[in-house]
Amino acid sequence: MKELDTAGVALPFECFYAAKVADIDHVEKSLHDAFADNRVRPRREFFRIAPERVQSALQLAALEDA
């Protein structure tokens, strides 16, 4: 979250869900692929999507909730 806070996020945000995963790079790429049609703009890491949908997908890869 500290990294996001300096990444040019224009609006305040909160953490909806967090989990520990074995391979963060693989999980991040998979989430980007799965939700690509929900991107606010191409090549940006901002999505317009219900957080519950992302949580459900992330839980498939989670080793444990954080």
N, CA, C and O atoms as CSV, one atom per row, in Angstrom:
chain,resi,resn,atom,element,x,y,z
A,1,MET,N,N,0.827,-1.181,0.000
A,1,MET,CA,C,0.000,0.000,0.000
A,1,MET,C,C,0.874,1.249,0.000
A,1,MET,O,O,0.501,2.267,-0.582
A,2,LYS,N,N,2.036,1.177,0.650
A,2,LYS,CA,C,2.939,2.327,0.635
A,2,LYS,C,C,3.377,2.633,-0.786
A,2,LYS,O,O,3.480,3.797,-1.172
A,3,GLU,N,N,3.634,1.586,-1.567
A,3,GLU,CA,C,4.054,1.764,-2.955
A,3,GLU,C,C,2.947,2.412,-3.782
A,3,GLU,O,O,3.225,3.276,-4.614
A,4,LEU,N,N,1.711,2.010,-3.566
A,4,LEU,CA,C,0.586,2.607,-4.291
A,4,LEU,C,C,0.405,4.072,-3.935
A,4,LEU,O,O,0.034,4.881,-4.785
A,5,ASP,N,N,0.662,4.409,-2.695
A,5,ASP,CA,C,0.457,5.779,-2.229
A,5,ASP,C,C,1.361,6.770,-2.959
A,5,ASP,O,O,1.061,7.963,-3.003
A,6,THR,N,N,2.459,6.289,-3.529
A,6,THR,CA,C,3.365,7.171,-4.255
A,6,THR,C,C,3.305,6.940,-5.761
A,6,THR,O,O,4.112,7.503,-6.500
A,7,ALA,N,N,2.366,6.124,-6.226
A,7,ALA,CA,C,2.293,5.757,-7.642
A,7,ALA,C,C,1.365,6.669,-8.442
A,7,ALA,O,O,0.948,6.314,-9.545
A,8,GLY,N,N,1.045,7.818,-7.907
A,8,GLY,CA,C,0.206,8.744,-8.644
A,8,GLY,C,C,-1.278,8.453,-8.528
A,8,GLY,O,O,-2.054,8.860,-9.393
A,9,VAL,N,N,-1.689,7.756,-7.476
A,9,VAL,CA,C,-3.104,7.498,-7.254
A,9,VAL,C,C,-3.731,8.812,-6.816
A,9,VAL,O,O,-3.377,9.367,-5.775
A,10,ALA,N,N,-4.663,9.302,-7.620
A,10,ALA,CA,C,-5.215,10.634,-7.377
A,10,ALA,C,C,-6.209,10.689,-6.216
A,10,ALA,O,O,-6.391,11.737,-5.597
A,11,LEU,N,N,-6.840,9.572,-5.932
A,11,LEU,CA,C,-7.880,9.557,-4.905
A,11,LEU,C,C,-7.468,8.704,-3.721
A,11,LEU,O,O,-6.653,7.794,-3.864
A,12,PRO,N,N,-8.023,8.990,-2.554
A,12,PRO,CA,C,-7.752,8.119,-1.405
A,12,PRO,C,C,-8.262,6.709,-1.696
A,12,PRO,O,O,-9.203,6.529,-2.470
A,13,PHE,N,N,-7.645,5.725,-1.079
A,13,PHE,CA,C,-8.068,4.352,-1.283
A,13,PHE,C,C,-7.926,3.594,0.024
A,13,PHE,O,O,-7.265,4.055,0.954
A,14,GLU,N,N,-8.549,2.431,0.086
A,14,GLU,CA,C,-8.420,1.576,1.251
A,14,GLU,C,C,-8.199,0.149,0.776
A,14,GLU,O,O,-8.575,-0.212,-0.339
A,15,CYS,N,N,-7.594,-0.645,1.620
A,15,CYS,CA,C,-7.364,-2.048,1.305
A,15,CYS,C,C,-8.642,-2.822,1.598
A,15,CYS,O,O,-9.116,-2.827,2.734
A,16,PHE,N,N,-9.202,-3.473,0.587
A,16,PHE,CA,C,-10.423,-4.256,0.747
A,16,PHE,C,C,-10.091,-5.668,1.205
A,16,PHE,O,O,-10.813,-6.244,2.018
A,17,TYR,N,N,-8.989,-6.233,0.682
A,17,TYR,CA,C,-8.597,-7.603,0.991
A,17,TYR,C,C,-7.109,-7.751,0.709
A,17,TYR,O,O,-6.590,-7.142,-0.226
A,18,ALA,N,N,-6.431,-8.547,1.503
A,18,ALA,CA,C,-5.017,-8.827,1.270
A,18,ALA,C,C,-4.760,-10.299,1.557
A,18,ALA,O,O,-5.389,-10.897,2.430
A,19,ALA,N,N,-3.824,-10.870,0.807
A,19,ALA,CA,C,-3.476,-12.282,0.995
A,19,ALA,C,C,-2.016,-12.488,0.648
A,19,ALA,O,O,-1.442,-11.730,-0.135
A,20,LYS,N,N,-1.417,-13.511,1.230
A,20,LYS,CA,C,-0.066,-13.921,0.868
A,20,LYS,C,C,-0.186,-14.960,-0.241
A,20,LYS,O,O,-1.012,-15.870,-0.159
A,21,VAL,N,N,0.633,-14.825,-1.268
A,21,VAL,CA,C,0.636,-15.768,-2.389
A,21,VAL,C,C,2.063,-16.249,-2.634
A,21,VAL,O,O,3.022,-15.605,-2.209
A,22,ALA,N,N,2.197,-17.379,-3.318
A,22,ALA,CA,C,3.520,-17.958,-3.554
A,22,ALA,C,C,4.298,-17.195,-4.621
A,22,ALA,O,O,5.505,-16.997,-4.480
A,23,ASP,N,N,3.626,-16.768,-5.682
A,23,ASP,CA,C,4.313,-16.134,-6.812
A,23,ASP,C,C,3.565,-14.865,-7.200
A,23,ASP,O,O,2.669,-14.901,-8.043
A,24,ILE,N,N,3.931,-13.748,-6.587
A,24,ILE,CA,C,3.201,-12.493,-6.789
A,24,ILE,C,C,3.183,-12.058,-8.245
A,24,ILE,O,O,2.168,-11.550,-8.721
A,25,ASP,N,N,4.289,-12.247,-8.965
A,25,ASP,CA,C,4.333,-11.832,-10.367
A,25,ASP,C,C,3.315,-12.602,-11.202
A,25,ASP,O,O,2.625,-12.022,-12.039
A,26,HIS,N,N,3.226,-13.899,-10.973
A,26,HIS,CA,C,2.264,-14.730,-11.707
A,26,HIS,C,C,0.819,-14.335,-11.349
A,26,HIS,O,O,-0.034,-14.216,-12.229
A,27,VAL,N,N,0.563,-14.139,-10.071
A,27,VAL,CA,C,-0.796,-13.789,-9.629
A,27,VAL,C,C,-1.191,-12.419,-10.179
A,27,VAL,O,O,-2.315,-12.244,-10.648
A,28,GLU,N,N,-0.283,-11.454,-10.127
A,28,GLU,CA,C,-0.593,-10.120,-10.645
A,28,GLU,C,C,-0.900,-10.175,-12.143
A,28,GLU,O,O,-1.875,-9.576,-12.599
A,29,LYS,N,N,-0.074,-10.890,-12.906
A,29,LYS,CA,C,-0.317,-11.014,-14.347
A,29,LYS,C,C,-1.646,-11.704,-14.617
A,29,LYS,O,O,-2.386,-11.298,-15.513
A,30,SER,N,N,-1.952,-12.737,-13.855
A,30,SER,CA,C,-3.219,-13.464,-14.034
A,30,SER,C,C,-4.421,-12.571,-13.740
A,30,SER,O,O,-5.417,-12.614,-14.463
A,31,LEU,N,N,-4.333,-11.763,-12.684
A,31,LEU,CA,C,-5.426,-10.839,-12.370
A,31,LEU,C,C,-5.577,-9.786,-13.463
A,31,LEU,O,O,-6.695,-9.441,-13.846
A,32,HIS,N,N,-4.457,-9.278,-13.965
A,32,HIS,CA,C,-4.516,-8.296,-15.056
A,32,HIS,C,C,-5.149,-8.912,-16.298
A,32,HIS,O,O,-5.958,-8.267,-16.965
A,33,ASP,N,N,-4.791,-10.145,-16.611
A,33,ASP,CA,C,-5.383,-10.830,-17.766
A,33,ASP,C,C,-6.881,-11.064,-17.554
A,33,ASP,O,O,-7.684,-10.829,-18.457
A,34,ALA,N,N,-7.245,-11.523,-16.371
A,34,ALA,CA,C,-8.635,-11.855,-16.083
A,34,ALA,C,C,-9.547,-10.626,-16.120
A,34,ALA,O,O,-10.704,-10.716,-16.531
A,35,PHE,N,N,-9.022,-9.491,-15.693
A,35,PHE,CA,C,-9.856,-8.295,-15.577
A,35,PHE,C,C,-9.476,-7.194,-16.570
A,35,PHE,O,O,-9.806,-6.027,-16.359
A,36,ALA,N,N,-8.793,-7.556,-17.638
A,36,ALA,CA,C,-8.326,-6.577,-18.633
A,36,ALA,C,C,-9.464,-5.719,-19.187
A,36,ALA,O,O,-9.272,-4.535,-19.462
A,37,ASP,N,N,-10.633,-6.306,-19.349
A,37,ASP,CA,C,-11.765,-5.549,-19.906
A,37,ASP,C,C,-12.336,-4.543,-18.908
A,37,ASP,O,O,-13.238,-3.778,-19.251
A,38,ASN,N,N,-11.822,-4.536,-17.682
A,38,ASN,CA,C,-12.270,-3.591,-16.665
A,38,ASN,C,C,-11.263,-2.476,-16.411
A,38,ASN,O,O,-11.433,-1.689,-15.480
A,39,ARG,N,N,-10.224,-2.401,-17.223
A,39,ARG,CA,C,-9.226,-1.342,-17.056
A,39,ARG,C,C,-9.853,0.024,-17.326
A,39,ARG,O,O,-10.671,0.178,-18.234
A,40,VAL,N,N,-9.461,1.003,-16.532
A,40,VAL,CA,C,-9.923,2.370,-16.742
A,40,VAL,C,C,-9.301,2.921,-18.024
A,40,VAL,O,O,-9.974,3.568,-18.827
A,41,ARG,N,N,-7.984,2.649,-18.207
A,41,ARG,CA,C,-7.271,3.036,-19.424
A,41,ARG,C,C,-6.264,1.944,-19.743
A,41,ARG,O,O,-5.729,1.310,-18.833
A,42,PRO,N,N,-6.000,1.716,-21.020
A,42,PRO,CA,C,-4.993,0.704,-21.379
A,42,PRO,C,C,-3.636,1.022,-20.749
A,42,PRO,O,O,-3.258,2.186,-20.616
A,43,ARG,N,N,-2.928,-0.005,-20.372
A,43,ARG,CA,C,-1.575,0.087,-19.811
A,43,ARG,C,C,-1.508,0.837,-18.486
A,43,ARG,O,O,-0.432,1.279,-18.083
A,44,ARG,N,N,-2.620,0.986,-17.814
A,44,ARG,CA,C,-2.626,1.570,-16.465
A,44,ARG,C,C,-3.132,0.505,-15.504
A,44,ARG,O,O,-3.921,-0.356,-15.894
A,45,GLU,N,N,-2.700,0.551,-14.283
A,45,GLU,CA,C,-3.083,-0.468,-13.315
A,45,GLU,C,C,-4.285,-0.034,-12.474
A,45,GLU,O,O,-4.318,-0.249,-11.263
A,46,PHE,N,N,-5.252,0.568,-13.121
A,46,PHE,CA,C,-6.482,0.974,-12.449
A,46,PHE,C,C,-7.642,0.279,-13.127
A,46,PHE,O,O,-7.740,0.265,-14.354
A,47,PHE,N,N,-8.531,-0.304,-12.313
A,47,PHE,CA,C,-9.641,-1.083,-12.823
A,47,PHE,C,C,-10.940,-0.578,-12.207
A,47,PHE,O,O,-10.963,-0.148,-11.053
A,48,ARG,N,N,-12.009,-0.632,-12.975
A,48,ARG,CA,C,-13.343,-0.306,-12.467
A,48,ARG,C,C,-14.062,-1.645,-12.320
A,48,ARG,O,O,-14.587,-2.193,-13.289
A,49,ILE,N,N,-14.074,-2.161,-11.084
A,49,ILE,CA,C,-14.609,-3.502,-10.843
A,49,ILE,C,C,-14.994,-3.622,-9.373
A,49,ILE,O,O,-14.387,-2.986,-8.512
A,50,ALA,N,N,-15.995,-4.429,-9.095
A,50,ALA,CA,C,-16.395,-4.654,-7.708
A,50,ALA,C,C,-15.275,-5.385,-6.973
A,50,ALA,O,O,-14.780,-6.398,-7.467
A,51,PRO,N,N,-14.873,-4.903,-5.821
A,51,PRO,CA,C,-13.765,-5.531,-5.101
A,51,PRO,C,C,-14.043,-6.984,-4.727
A,51,PRO,O,O,-13.108,-7.773,-4.592
A,52,GLU,N,N,-15.284,-7.340,-4.562
A,52,GLU,CA,C,-15.632,-8.720,-4.227
A,52,GLU,C,C,-15.226,-9.690,-5.338
A,52,GLU,O,O,-14.849,-10.829,-5.059
A,53,ARG,N,N,-15.302,-9.244,-6.598
A,53,ARG,CA,C,-14.889,-10.091,-7.730
A,53,ARG,C,C,-13.387,-10.341,-7.692
A,53,ARG,O,O,-12.935,-11.461,-7.927
A,54,VAL,N,N,-12.624,-9.311,-7.400
A,54,VAL,CA,C,-11.169,-9.461,-7.325
A,54,VAL,C,C,-10.800,-10.329,-6.128
A,54,VAL,O,O,-9.905,-11.168,-6.222
A,55,GLN,N,N,-11.477,-10.135,-5.017
A,55,GLN,CA,C,-11.215,-10.953,-3.834
A,55,GLN,C,C,-11.456,-12.424,-4.147
A,55,GLN,O,O,-10.638,-13.268,-3.782
A,56,SER,N,N,-12.542,-12.744,-4.803
A,56,SER,CA,C,-12.835,-14.137,-5.145
A,56,SER,C,C,-11.735,-14.744,-6.005
A,56,SER,O,O,-11.324,-15.884,-5.785
A,57,ALA,N,N,-11.263,-13.985,-6.980
A,57,ALA,CA,C,-10.191,-14.483,-7.843
A,57,ALA,C,C,-8.892,-14.641,-7.060
A,57,ALA,O,O,-8.186,-15.637,-7.219
A,58,LEU,N,N,-8.579,-13.669,-6.222
A,58,LEU,CA,C,-7.347,-13.708,-5.449
A,58,LEU,C,C,-7.347,-14.862,-4.454
A,58,LEU,O,O,-6.297,-15.449,-4.193
A,59,GLN,N,N,-8.493,-15.190,-3.903
A,59,GLN,CA,C,-8.568,-16.278,-2.940
A,59,GLN,C,C,-8.200,-17.628,-3.561
A,59,GLN,O,O,-7.805,-18.544,-2.840
A,60,LEU,N,N,-8.322,-17.764,-4.859
A,60,LEU,CA,C,-7.935,-19.002,-5.535
A,60,LEU,C,C,-6.424,-19.225,-5.450
A,60,LEU,O,O,-5.966,-20.368,-5.467
A,61,ALA,N,N,-5.656,-18.154,-5.361
A,61,ALA,CA,C,-4.195,-18.254,-5.316
A,61,ALA,C,C,-3.635,-18.039,-3.912
A,61,ALA,O,O,-2.435,-18.214,-3.697
A,62,ALA,N,N,-4.460,-17.673,-2.980
A,62,ALA,CA,C,-3.990,-17.287,-1.648
A,62,ALA,C,C,-3.442,-18.472,-0.864
A,62,ALA,O,O,-4.031,-19.553,-0.859
A,63,LEU,N,N,-2.317,-18.258,-0.205
A,63,LEU,CA,C,-1.787,-19.226,0.752
A,63,LEU,C,C,-2.440,-19.005,2.109
A,63,LEU,O,O,-2.715,-19.946,2.854
A,64,GLU,N,N,-2.679,-17.721,2.407
A,64,GLU,CA,C,-3.374,-17.353,3.644
A,64,GLU,C,C,-3.829,-15.898,3.532
A,64,GLU,O,O,-3.212,-15.091,2.837
A,65,ASP,N,N,-4.912,-15.582,4.225
A,65,ASP,CA,C,-5.359,-14.190,4.278
A,65,ASP,C,C,-4.328,-13.400,5.073
A,65,ASP,O,O,-3.693,-13.915,5.992
A,66,ALA,N,N,-4.183,-12.147,4.697
A,66,ALA,CA,C,-3.211,-11.293,5.401
A,66,ALA,C,C,-3.933,-10.222,6.189
A,66,ALA,O,O,-3.293,-9.403,6.848
